């Protein structure tokens, strides 16, 4: 199976590439690993909260990571207070969505009468264009007719204890984001075919080498 994140990570955003070149591979790896730890721990805390389960203490996190996770947790609590209809609308948490050979796990699926939404949770300094591509990919995996569909990003801030929630409901905007995802998918498939042709040509060259 090919995951949504696998495809998007194949084509990193220009700003991310420039940042990695600027700070160097060692620093970039350190920051990326720290961000993954914070994101994973926050995801688990939020999922447990939604399910009414006990909270993990995450003893393996560094002190800096624990502070960041606590900040994200405060943002989550504020979001819940400001959006009391969110939890009652939940129909899926990290639900597996599959279409053909593609797979994804959106953080939240919501449903109300005549309406459904896909929401992804991010612990980031800002909402990036690739975040919208990712959540649009999840809506495509759901194989919906996009009737009264909502795409949303919930960003929990790692330093301020606040949050940012942005929702797309305009059909034209949603269709645009889905089309961006489909273009990523086609480009990925093309790259895979080129790689396979190159591999076959190398094998043939060895096979017929005099």
LINDA-V938925 format. One record per residue. N is the residue number from 1. NEAR is the number of other ideal C-beta (glycine too) atoms within 10 Angstrom. Layout:
N/NEAR
N/NEAR
//
This chain:
1/10
2/16
3/13
4/24
5/14
6/13
7/21
8/19
9/11
10/13
11/12
12/13
13/13
14/7
15/10
16/14
17/10
18/11
19/14
20/16
21/10
22/9
23/13
24/10
25/9
26/8
27/12
28/15
29/12
30/12
31/13
32/12
33/11
34/16
35/16
36/12
37/19
38/25
39/19
40/14
41/22
42/25
43/17
44/15
45/19
46/23
47/15
48/14
49/15
50/16
51/9
52/6
53/11
54/6
55/10
56/12
57/8
58/16
59/6
60/10
61/18
62/11
63/7
64/12
65/20
66/17
67/14
68/24
69/23
70/15
71/20
72/28
73/18
74/16
75/24
76/20
77/14
78/14
79/19
80/15
81/8
82/10
83/13
84/8
85/8
86/18
87/12
88/8
89/16
90/14
91/12
92/17
93/16
94/13
95/15
96/11
97/20
98/11
99/12
100/8
101/8
102/18
103/16
104/27
105/16
106/25
107/21
108/24
109/20
110/19
111/12
112/13
113/5
114/7
115/13
116/19
117/23
118/28
119/21
120/22
121/23
122/21
123/23
124/17
125/11
126/9
127/16
128/16
129/11
130/17
131/18
132/23
133/21
134/24
135/27
136/27
137/29
138/22
139/25
140/21
141/22
142/18
143/9
144/12
145/6
146/15
147/9
148/14
149/20
150/19
151/26
152/19
153/21
154/23
155/23
156/29
157/18
158/23
159/10
160/10
161/16
162/14
163/20
164/15
165/16
166/12
167/11
168/21
169/13
170/10
171/12
172/8
173/13
174/20
175/13
176/13
177/21
178/20
179/12
180/16
181/22
182/14
183/11
184/20
185/17
186/10
187/13
188/17
189/13
190/10
191/13
192/12
193/10
194/10
195/10
196/10
197/10
198/10
199/10
200/10
201/10
202/10
203/10
204/10
205/9
206/8
207/7
208/7
209/6
210/2
//
